Amino acid sequence: MRRRVWSYGIACALAWALGACSGPAAAPLHRSWRIEQQHLPGAILSLWSSSPSDLFAAGGPLRTDGGESLVLHYDGVTWETMTTPGTTLWWIFGFAADDVWATGERGTILHYDGASWSQVETPSHDYTLWGIWGASPDDIWSVGGVAAGGAPSVLRHYDGVSWSDVPGVGRDGELLFKVWGTAADDVWAIGTGGATVHWDGAAWTRFDSGVSARLLTVRGRASDDIYAVGGLGTPTVIHFDGARWSPVALEAFGGLMGVWTAPGQGLAVSGTRGILMTDEGDGWAEPAAPSPTELDLHAVWGDGTGRLYASGGDLLSSAAPEGVILSSERPVIR
């Protein structure tokens, strides 16, 4: 796998002329990754945590009829498999340790109250809900579509009492894969064909992403600092600066599936056949050693302490289900 390192040296030279930089150019930091869990009975498609000792990992086997949901919980010491209803889960999001949501195959929506998981929406639909995010417990969005295509994309909203469909946002045959925002009036949904649509609190508006590749995951640090990733054979990264989306240069072999960042944090992406790349503020870097897995890594997550997690499984093959979770500590500068 090749990589492109952003040229800190050029930036430093320009800054030096203004008296803002000194010393040699910093080298990108290369993290080491290790396996936390492997040979799990289903792909781990999503990660979310409320704290370093409260991490949820959700997924399940990838079957056309919707396999059984799979959720693991990490308390900072031990991984435990939780009892969950419903079918395979594609995304998980929460507000606190006792207020967590997950969505997945056949329109499944689950909720965790700190004691047990309950089924809010039964798995009785043709569509999959691939993403979920909320500004508050009474303002949650979920997106999806019918994988076979031909049907309108799916957008659902929760008002604190019930879920309802929001029609007319996506185009026929378009799939919306993820939704994320910074506030109740700043929400993004992304999907196939480079789709990027924005909710301003009153209406959904379509933006030009500048790409035609499918976009799988979106996340940012602020309303003017947002990333979306995707692509199939070629990795795609785009950035929103508050006004427009523009491409970000990244060299890797394969498509991207996961992206994570947060205010004051670096940027991490994951993808097919174990792709893992991070930018801690000094340029893109591959792992210090080869990725410990060649499974597809659908999600990447940071717990806020500098520790990262990545997860996935056999997503693009017909192999038997096998899930994996990796972790990486913050690299040490020596």
N, C-alpha and C positions, 0 to 999 in steps of 0.2 A: 504494500500500500504506500502510495506516495503522499506527501503533504505539501502544502504551501504555507510558509511562515510569513506573516505580515511583516513588512520591513520597518522594524523599530528604528533601525539605524538611520533611515532617511528622515523619519519623523523627528528623531533626536537631533539630527543635524539642523533641521529647520528650527526646532525649538531652541537649540544652542545659540543660533543667531539672535534670538530674542532674549537670551539669558535665562531660559527656562529649563535647560537640560545640561547635565554634566556626567562625565564618566562613560565607561563603555556601554554598548548596547546590551540590554538584558536578553538572555536566551529564554525561549519558551520553556515552561515547566512541564515535564513529562510524568504523568501519574502512573503508579503501578496499580493493577487491578487484580482482585482475587475472587474466587467463587465462594459465595455465601450459601447458596442452595442449588442443587442440580438434580437431574433425572426426576423432576416433578411431573405429576400426572396431568399436565396441561401447560400451555404457554402462559407466562406471566406478562400480561399486556399493559399493566398500569401500576404506578406507585404513587403513594401520597402519605405524608406524615404531618402530624400536628407538633411533634417534637422529636428529638433524636431517640427517645425511648417509646415512640408510638408510631411505627411505620406499618402501613397496610400495603399488601401486594395482591393484585386481583387478576384473574384470567380464567383459564379453563381449556379443555380440549377443543380444537377447531374442527367442528363437524357441521355438515349442512343442516342437520336437524337440531343443532344447538346442544352442546354437551353440558354437563353439570358444572355449575359455577365453582370456582376455586379461589379462596381468599386465605392468605397467610398474614400473620401479625408478628411483628418483632418488637419486643419490649426493651431493647438495648442489650439483652443477654441471650434470650432464647427465641427461636422461631416456632410458632404454633399454627397449625391448620385450624381455621375457624369453621364452624358449622354454618352453611349458607344455603338458602333455597335458590331456585331459578336456574337459568342457563348460563353459558360462558359469558363472562364479564369483560368488556373492552376498556372501560375507563372508570376511575375512582376519584372522588373529590370530597373534601369535607371542610367543616368550619371549626371543629373541635374533636377531641377524642370520643365524645359521645354524640356526635352529629356528622355522620359520614354517609355519602351516597355513592352508588355504583350503578352503571347501566351496561346493557349488553345485547346479546342475541335475542331475536324475536320480541323486541321492545321491552325487555326486562328492566325494571327499576327496583333496586333494593335500598334499604335504609338501615343504618346501624345506630342504636341509641345508647351505646356504651355497655349494653348487656347482651344484646342479641341482634341478629340481622332479620329483617322482616321484608316480605315481598309487597311493594307498593303497587306495582303494575305487573299483572300476570303475563307470562311469556306466550302471548297469543297473536302476535303480529307477524307480518312478513318481513318487516324491516329490522335492521340492527341499529341500536343507539351507540355510536362509536365514541361520543364525547359528552362530558358534563362539566359545568362550572356555574358557580353562583356568586353574586355580590353580597347576598345575605340569605338567611334561612327561609325568607319568604320571597326570594327573587332568584330562581335557579333556571338555567337553560340547559337543554340537552339536544344534540344533533345526531343525524344518521341518514339512513336511506336503505334502499333495496340493492343488495350487492349485484344482483343480476342485471340491474339497470332498467331503464325504460320508464321508471316511476319518478315522481317529483321527490326532491330531497325532503327530509323530515326535520322539523324544528318544533320542539316542545318547551313549554314554560310552566314553572311551578310558582304559585302565588302564596304559598304557606298553607294552603288547604288542599288543593287538587292540581293535577297536571292537565294541561290543555294543549291542543295542536295550534301552531301558528302557521297558517298557509301563506303561499305566495312569495316566499323568500328565495328559495333555490329554483333553479331551472329544471325542466324535465330531463331526467337522466343524470342529473348532477348529484353527486354524493357529498354530504358535509361530514367531515371526519372529526373535527375538534372545535371546541368553543372555549374562549378564555377572555378575560377582561381585567380592567383595573378598577372599575366602578360600575354602578347600576346604569350609567349612561355612557359607558365606554366598553363595549363588548364586541369581540371579533369571532366570526365563524369562518373556517377555511375548508377547502375540499378539492374535488377533481377539477382539472382544467385550469388550475391556478386560481380557483375561486377564493375571493376575500370579500366578505360582506360585514358591515359595521352597524351596530345598534347604538344610537345616540340618546336613547331614552324615549324617543318618540317614533322613530322609523328605522328600518333596515335599509342601508345604502350600499350598492355594489362599488368596490374600488378596483382599479386596474393594478394587478399584482406585478405585471411585467413578465410573467412566466406562464407557460401552458401546462407545466408538469403538475401532477397531483400533489397537494399539500396535505400532510398528515397530522402535524402537530404545531401548535402555536403557543408562545409564552413570552413574557417580557419583563422588564424592570420598571417601566413607567409607560404612560400613554404615548410618549414620543420615543420609545426604545423597545420595540417588539420584534421578535423573530418568528418566522415560520419555516418549516423544513419539509422536504419530501423528495420526489423524484423516484425513478425506477432504477435503471442502470447507471444514471448519472445523478450525483447528489445535488440537491437544490436547497439553497438557503437564501431567504429574502429578509430584509430589515425595513421596519416602518419607523420613520423619524418624526412622526407627528403630522406630516403632510402627504408623503407618498412612500410606496414600497420600492425598494431597489435591491438588486442582487448582491450577494456577498460571495467573494471568491473562496472556494474550498476545493482542494483536490483530494479525492478519495475514489475508491472503486466500489460502486454500489450505491443504492438509494438510501436516503435517510428516513428515519421513522420517529425518533424522539428528540426533543430539545428541552433543556432546562436552564433557567437563569432566574435571578431574583434581585431586588435592590441591593446594591453593594456586593453582588456575587459575580463570579465568572460565568462563562457560557460553556455548555456541554451538549454534544449531539451524539446520537447513536443510530445504528442502521443495520443493513443486511450483512450477514456473515461476520458478525462480531465487530462491526465498525464502532470505534470509540474515539472521539476527538474532543479536546477541550481548549478553551482560550481563557487563561487566568488573567488576561489583561496585557499579555506580552506576545500574543500571536498563537495561531493554531498549533497544537502538538498532538501527536499520536501517543499511545501508551509507552511507558519506558521499556516494556517488553511486549511481545505479541499478545493480542487479546487472548485471554484464557478460554475463549469459546468461539466456535464458528457458527453458532446459532444466531438467528436474527434478533437484534436487540430493539424492541419496539418502544421502550420507555427508558428515560433517564431522569433521576431525581436527586436533589440536594437537600440535606437535613438542616442547613443553615450554619453548621459548624465547620464546613469545608469538606465534609464527607459526602461522596456521591454514590448512588446506586444505579445500576442498569439492569434491565430484565427483558426476557423474550422467550423464544422457543423456535420450533419448526414452523415458520409462518408461510414460507413460499415453496414447500415441498409436501409430498404425500406421506412423509414418514410418520411413524407413530408419535403421539404427543410426547413432548419432552420440554419441560420448562427449566429456566435457569435464572438466578439472581446473582449479580456481581456487586462488589463494593470497592471503593477506593478512598484512602485517606488523603487529606490535603498534602501535596508534595512539600518536602522540606528543602529550603534553600541552604546549600552548604557553601 
